[in-house]
Amino acid sequence: MLVTMDGSLVASLLAGLVGLYVLADYVWPSKHSLAHIPTVGGPSFPILSSLGAFRYLFHAPEVLEEGYVKHKDGFFKHAEIGRMRWNVVVCSPEHIDELRKAADDQLSFQEATNESLQVDYTLGPSVHLNPYHIPIVRSNLTRALGGLFPALRDEIDHSFKTAIPDAEDWTKVNVYGSVMDIVCRTSNRLFVGLPLCRNEDYCALNKKFTIDVFTGARIINLFPNFLKPIAGRLFTNVPKSIRRGEKHLAPIIEERFKHEQGDEWEGKPNDMLQWLIDAAEGEERSIRALVLRMLTVNIAAIHTSSISFTQALLMLSADPGYLPALREEVEAIVREEGWTKGAMNKMRRVDSFLKETQRFLGLGAKSMARKALQDFYFSDGTYIPAGTIISAPSHSLHHDGHFYDNPGVFNPFRFARMRDDDGEGTRHQMVATSTDYVPFGHGRHACPGRFFAANELKAMLAHFVVTYDVKSERASDAPIGRWFGASLVPDRSAEVLVRKRQN
């Protein structure tokens, strides 16, 4: 006889399984015990720790700041929904430096990223196991920036005209949507070139895929490990996105395949797609795999840069008084250098404005995530068991008065003045990292695309300030976004008033 279970019974059984899993995880912690590390955000007792996990989900900056203030010279842990393990946070510069130096087979950046983004489900095992695109971003893209900058500049000019009207009268502009359009097109000018970078469906695919991956990862991470394969099937749709991407990229890839890998030919493309084709081996040299890899590269390029520039534009609209100083610098340097990568390197105020935005707001409350692949001991004897996720509290570090004067105040030219005072041209620039400035991470695993992102963002901001006037109807203390766990999610409905520059 067949027995049919209704939805409520199935839900109850699943809830019971999750509860038993959580209880077992805490009652028999084995070597995974972190009882020696203090807890913040809620109780440490089994099951009750879920209260702290729910608090962290909606108030992560406050939880992390509480731990940072109490344990500034050491470590603390907090609960996080779905992970079934405590997350450890390291506070002192000395220990952060040890985190940076740890060998990859001890504390792994890649495995922490794979867990955070649930790469096996959101992108696929091939991206998890063979991230060959990362050294290409770090080397090929960075080296090519100078020669490709004219194309980058041309696309910025063209995409701004399309996304943001230069009307004489004030016009409301949705910031996040417009910025995503500009970033997607500009990035893809260097990734696939014309005319595909301006194709509306191709850009819509990359923007949607980017949002879907991060949204899917957040949802999947709410589930315990044994339910994640089910959640992955329910909340991701990678095959459909790949098929859509193949419609655009397959003809281009097939045409390029007609040339032997590595062969030089007249007019050979110098873009991300070609670099991937040249480096791909085995199964990665299929159209499907290359399409997925292009979608993956777009995720990193679109997500972080769109949020960063959205935040910068909202901060600028809140106080348009910053415009004259920015315009003065941009116009003076462009007169001497033209619109070149060299000119971007000299724009200290523009660089500082973007860096201060990252310090003040940033992409999240934590950075430098690592997963312990084996038991690890810090120099003071602090024990980190295998399987633990450990990271640095970036938001708290960036708002620490020991490192920054008046850290609660947005000071757009803070780093430009620091560069002048120190007499150093590079130490305080946007792409520089340190134990107290970690939005890009720090050390050998710092964001490989930060040089591309910084040049793109500076070129965008420089273009904007000499082309438009901007102001905001929002209250000056209106929130820029909302927190979901440690991620600062931009307000996608935020609008600013923009018009063609009047003076």
C-alpha positions in Angstrom: 0.0 0.0 0.0 1.3 3.4 -0.9 1.4 6.1 1.8 1.1 9.7 0.6 2.6 12.4 2.9 1.2 15.9 2.7 3.5 19.0 2.6 3.3 19.8 6.3 4.4 16.3 7.3 7.4 16.4 4.8 8.3 19.9 6.2 8.1 18.5 9.8 10.3 15.6 8.9 12.9 17.8 7.2 12.9 20.2 10.2 13.3 17.2 12.5 16.3 16.0 10.5 17.9 19.4 10.6 17.3 19.6 14.3 18.9 16.2 14.9 21.9 17.1 12.7 22.5 20.3 14.6 22.2 18.6 18.0 24.6 15.8 16.9 27.0 18.4 15.6 27.2 20.1 18.9 26.9 17.1 21.2 29.7 15.2 19.5 32.0 18.0 18.2 35.1 15.8 18.3 38.2 17.7 17.3 36.1 20.5 15.9 35.6 22.0 19.3 36.2 25.7 19.6 35.3 26.0 23.3 38.6 27.8 24.0 37.6 30.8 21.7 35.1 33.2 23.2 31.6 33.5 21.6 29.8 36.8 20.6 26.4 37.4 19.3 24.5 34.8 21.3 24.9 31.8 23.6 27.4 29.0 23.0 25.1 26.2 24.3 23.9 23.7 21.6 20.7 24.7 19.8 20.5 28.0 21.7 23.4 29.2 19.5 20.9 29.4 16.7 19.7 32.6 18.4 23.1 34.2 17.7 23.0 32.9 14.2 19.7 34.6 13.5 21.0 37.8 15.1 24.1 37.7 12.9 22.0 37.2 9.8 20.4 40.7 10.2 23.0 42.5 12.4 26.4 41.2 11.4 28.3 44.5 11.7 27.1 45.0 15.3 27.9 41.3 16.2 31.4 41.7 14.7 32.0 45.0 16.3 31.1 43.6 19.7 33.6 40.9 19.3 36.2 43.2 17.9 36.0 45.6 20.9 36.0 42.8 23.4 38.8 40.7 21.8 40.9 43.2 19.8 44.1 41.4 20.5 42.9 37.9 19.9 40.0 35.9 18.4 36.3 35.4 18.8 33.7 33.2 17.2 30.1 33.6 16.1 27.4 31.3 14.8 26.1 31.4 11.3 23.0 29.8 9.9 23.5 26.8 7.7 27.2 26.3 8.2 26.9 24.0 11.3 30.2 25.3 12.4 31.4 28.3 14.3 33.1 31.0 12.3 36.3 32.4 13.8 37.3 36.0 13.5 40.9 37.2 14.0 41.4 40.8 15.1 45.0 41.8 15.7 47.2 43.0 12.9 49.8 40.4 13.9 47.4 37.5 13.6 45.9 38.9 10.4 49.4 38.9 9.0 49.7 35.2 10.0 46.4 34.6 8.2 47.9 36.2 5.1 51.1 34.1 5.3 49.6 30.7 6.0 50.2 28.0 3.4 47.3 27.2 1.1 47.3 23.6 2.2 46.7 24.8 5.8 44.4 27.8 5.4 42.8 27.9 2.0 41.4 31.0 0.4 40.0 29.0 -2.6 38.1 26.5 -0.4 36.6 29.3 1.7 35.4 31.1 -1.5 34.0 27.8 -2.8 32.0 27.4 0.4 30.8 31.0 0.6 29.7 31.0 -3.1 28.7 27.3 -3.0 30.6 27.1 -6.3 29.7 23.4 -6.9 26.1 24.4 -7.2 26.1 28.0 -8.4 28.9 27.6 -11.1 29.8 23.9 -11.2 32.6 21.5 -10.1 34.8 22.4 -13.0 35.1 26.0 -11.8 35.7 24.8 -8.3 38.4 22.3 -9.2 40.2 24.2 -12.0 40.1 28.0 -11.5 42.5 28.6 -14.4 40.8 31.9 -15.1 42.3 33.5 -12.0 45.9 33.7 -13.1 44.7 35.1 -16.5 42.9 37.9 -14.7 45.9 38.5 -12.5 48.5 38.5 -15.3 47.0 39.0 -18.8 44.3 41.5 -18.0 46.6 43.6 -15.7 49.4 43.7 -18.3 47.1 44.6 -21.1 45.4 47.5 -19.3 47.6 50.2 -20.8 47.1 49.1 -24.4 43.4 48.4 -24.0 42.6 51.6 -22.1 41.5 53.6 -25.2 38.8 50.9 -25.8 37.8 51.0 -22.1 37.5 54.8 -22.3 35.5 54.7 -25.5 33.0 52.2 -24.0 32.6 54.3 -20.8 31.8 57.3 -22.9 29.3 55.4 -25.1 27.7 53.5 -22.2 27.2 56.5 -20.0 25.4 58.3 -22.9 23.1 55.2 -23.2 22.4 54.6 -19.5 22.4 58.2 -18.1 20.8 61.0 -20.1 22.8 64.3 -20.3 19.6 66.4 -20.4 19.6 70.1 -19.4 16.9 69.5 -16.7 17.3 67.3 -13.7 16.4 63.7 -14.4 15.9 60.8 -12.0 18.2 57.9 -12.5 18.1 54.5 -10.9 21.7 54.2 -9.7 22.3 50.5 -9.3 20.6 49.5 -12.6 22.4 52.2 -14.6 25.7 51.4 -13.1 25.3 47.7 -13.8 24.7 48.5 -17.4 27.8 50.6 -17.7 30.0 48.2 -15.8 28.8 45.2 -17.8 29.3 46.9 -21.1 32.7 48.4 -20.2 34.1 45.2 -18.8 32.9 43.2 -21.8 34.6 45.6 -24.2 37.8 44.1 -22.9 36.3 40.6 -22.4 34.7 40.0 -25.8 34.9 43.3 -27.7 32.5 44.9 -30.1 29.7 44.4 -31.0 28.8 41.8 -28.4 29.6 44.0 -25.4 26.7 46.2 -26.5 24.3 43.4 -27.2 21.3 43.9 -24.8 20.5 40.2 -24.4 24.2 39.2 -23.7 24.5 42.0 -21.1 21.1 41.1 -19.6 22.3 37.5 -19.3 25.5 38.4 -17.5 23.8 40.8 -15.1 21.1 38.2 -14.3 23.6 35.4 -13.8 25.7 37.6 -11.5 22.6 38.4 -9.3 21.4 34.8 -9.4 24.7 33.3 -8.3 25.1 35.5 -5.2 21.4 35.2 -4.3 21.5 31.4 -4.8 24.7 31.1 -2.7 23.1 33.1 0.1 20.0 30.8 0.1 22.0 27.5 -0.2 24.2 28.6 2.7 21.1 28.7 4.9 20.8 24.9 4.6 22.9 22.2 6.3 25.4 20.4 4.1 23.3 17.3 3.6 20.5 19.4 2.1 22.6 21.7 -0.1 22.5 19.4 -3.2 18.7 19.7 -3.1 18.8 23.5 -2.5 21.3 23.8 -5.3 18.9 22.2 -7.8 16.0 24.3 -6.6 17.8 27.7 -6.4 20.2 27.7 -9.4 19.8 27.2 -13.1 23.3 27.1 -14.6 22.5 24.9 -17.6 19.8 27.4 -18.8 22.3 30.3 -18.5 25.0 28.4 -20.4 22.6 27.6 -23.3 21.6 31.3 -23.5 25.3 32.3 -23.5 26.1 29.8 -26.2 23.8 31.6 -28.6 26.0 34.6 -28.4 29.5 33.1 -27.9 29.4 29.8 -29.8 29.8 31.4 -33.3 32.7 33.6 -32.0 34.4 30.6 -30.3 34.0 28.4 -33.4 35.5 31.0 -35.6 38.5 31.4 -33.3 38.9 27.6 -33.0 39.8 27.6 -36.7 43.2 28.9 -35.7 45.4 26.5 -33.8 45.8 27.3 -30.1 48.6 29.7 -29.5 49.1 30.5 -33.2 49.5 34.1 -34.2 47.4 35.5 -36.9 46.8 39.0 -38.3 44.2 40.7 -36.2 44.2 38.1 -33.5 41.9 39.3 -30.7 43.5 40.6 -27.5 40.7 40.0 -25.1 39.6 37.8 -22.2 37.9 35.2 -24.4 41.0 34.7 -26.5 43.2 34.4 -23.4 40.9 31.7 -22.0 40.9 29.8 -25.3 44.7 29.9 -25.4 45.0 28.6 -21.8 42.1 26.1 -21.8 43.1 22.4 -21.9 41.2 19.1 -22.2 37.5 19.4 -21.4 37.9 23.1 -20.7 38.4 23.7 -24.4 34.8 23.0 -25.3 32.2 25.7 -26.2 30.1 25.0 -23.1 33.1 25.2 -20.7 34.3 28.4 -22.2 30.9 30.0 -22.0 30.6 29.0 -18.3 34.1 30.5 -17.7 33.1 33.8 -19.4 30.0 34.0 -17.2 32.2 33.3 -14.2 34.7 36.1 -15.1 31.8 38.5 -15.5 30.5 37.7 -12.0 33.6 39.0 -10.4 33.8 42.0 -12.7 30.2 43.1 -12.5 29.3 42.4 -8.9 32.0 44.2 -7.0 32.5 47.1 -9.4 28.8 47.8 -9.6 28.3 47.9 -5.9 31.4 50.0 -5.4 30.4 52.6 -8.0 26.8 52.7 -6.8 28.1 53.5 -3.3 30.4 56.2 -4.7 27.7 57.8 -6.7 25.3 57.9 -3.8 28.0 59.4 -1.5 28.7 62.0 -4.2 25.1 62.9 -4.7 24.7 63.3 -0.9 27.3 66.1 -1.0 27.8 67.6 -4.5 30.3 70.0 -2.8 33.0 67.4 -3.6 32.5 67.9 -7.4 34.7 71.0 -7.9 37.8 69.5 -6.3 37.3 66.3 -8.4 36.7 68.2 -11.6 39.7 70.4 -11.0 42.0 67.4 -10.7 40.6 65.5 -13.7 40.6 68.4 -16.1 44.2 69.4 -15.2 45.6 65.9 -15.6 43.6 65.2 -18.8 45.0 68.4 -20.3 48.5 67.1 -19.7 48.1 63.3 -20.2 44.9 62.8 -22.2 42.5 60.0 -21.3 45.1 57.4 -20.6 46.0 54.8 -17.9 48.9 57.1 -17.0 46.4 59.8 -16.3 44.3 57.6 -14.0 47.5 56.8 -12.0 47.9 60.5 -11.3 44.3 61.2 -10.1 44.9 61.0 -6.4 41.6 62.7 -5.4 39.5 60.4 -7.6 41.5 57.4 -6.3 41.0 58.6 -2.7 37.2 59.1 -3.2 36.8 55.5 -4.3 39.1 54.1 -1.6 37.3 56.1 1.1 34.0 54.8 -0.1 35.3 51.2 0.2 36.6 52.0 3.7 33.5 53.7 4.9 31.0 51.3 3.3 32.7 48.4 1.6 31.3 45.2 0.2 30.9 43.4 3.5 31.8 43.2 7.1 34.4 40.5 6.8 37.3 39.8 4.4 40.3 37.4 3.9 38.2 34.3 4.5 40.2 31.1 4.8 39.1 27.5 5.4 41.4 25.3 7.6 42.2 22.2 5.6 44.1 20.8 8.6 44.5 21.7 12.3 46.3 25.0 12.5 48.0 26.9 15.4 48.7 30.6 15.5 52.0 31.8 17.0 50.3 32.5 20.4 49.1 28.9 20.5 45.5 29.5 19.5 44.2 26.3 18.0 42.0 26.3 14.8 40.5 22.8 14.0 40.3 21.6 10.4 37.1 22.6 8.7 36.9 26.0 10.4 36.2 29.2 8.5 38.3 32.1 9.7 38.4 35.7 8.5 39.2 39.3 9.4 36.6 41.9 10.5 37.1 44.4 7.7 34.2 46.7 8.7 35.5 47.0 12.3 39.1 47.5 11.1 38.1 50.2 8.7 36.2 52.0 11.5 39.0 51.7 14.1 40.2 55.1 15.4 43.6 53.6 16.0 44.1 53.3 12.2 42.0 56.2 10.9 41.2 59.6 12.3 37.5 60.2 12.8 36.7 56.8 11.2 32.9 57.5 11.5 33.2 60.4 9.1 33.3 60.1 5.3 36.4 62.0 4.3 36.7 61.7 0.5 40.2 63.0 0.2 41.6 61.3 3.3 44.0 59.0 1.3 45.1 61.7 -1.1 46.3 63.8 1.9 47.9 60.7 3.4 49.8 60.2 0.2 51.0 63.9 0.2 51.9 63.8 3.9 53.8 60.5 3.7 55.5 61.5 0.4 54.6 58.1 -0.9 52.8 57.6 -4.2 51.6 54.0 -3.8 51.2 53.1 -0.1 47.7 54.7 0.2 46.4 54.2 -3.3 43.2 52.2 -3.9 44.8 49.0 -4.9 47.2 48.9 -2.0 46.4 46.4 0.8 47.5 46.1 4.4 46.5 44.5 7.7 44.1 47.5 8.4 42.8 48.0 4.8 41.4 44.7 3.5 38.4 45.3 1.1 40.5 43.5 -1.6 41.9 41.1 0.9 45.6 41.1 1.6 48.7 39.2 0.5 49.1 36.8 -2.4 45.3 36.1 -2.4 44.3 39.7 -2.7 41.7 40.3 -5.4 43.5 39.4 -8.7 41.3 41.8 -10.7 41.7 44.9 -8.4 44.0 46.7 -10.9 41.5 46.4 -13.6 38.6 47.3 -11.3 40.4 50.4 -9.9 41.3 51.7 -13.4 37.7 51.1 -14.6 36.2 52.8 -11.6 38.5 55.7 -11.7 37.8 56.2 -15.4 34.1 56.0 -14.7 34.2 58.5 -11.8 36.5 60.9 -13.8 34.1 60.8 -16.7 31.0 61.3 -14.6 32.3 64.4 -12.7 33.3 66.3 -15.8 30.1 65.4 -17.7 27.3 65.6 -15.1 25.9 67.5 -12.2 24.3 65.3 -9.5 22.3 65.7 -6.3 20.1 63.6 -4.1 16.5 63.9 -2.8 17.4 61.4 -0.1 18.1 62.5 3.5 21.8 62.7 4.1 21.6 59.9 6.7 19.5 57.6 4.5 20.9 54.1 4.4 23.0 53.2 1.3 21.9 49.6 1.5 21.0 46.8 3.9 23.0 44.0 5.5 22.3 40.4 4.9 24.8 38.5 7.0 28.2 40.0 6.4 27.2 41.3 2.9 26.2 44.9 2.3 23.5 44.7 -0.4 22.9 48.0 -2.3 19.5 49.6 -2.4 18.5 48.7 -6.0 15.7 51.3 -5.9 17.9 54.2 -4.9 17.7 57.2 -7.3 19.7 60.4 -7.8 19.0 63.5 -9.8 21.4 64.0 -12.7 21.7 66.6 -15.4 24.2 67.8 -18.0 27.0 69.8 -16.3 26.1 73.4 -16.2 29.5 75.0 -15.3 
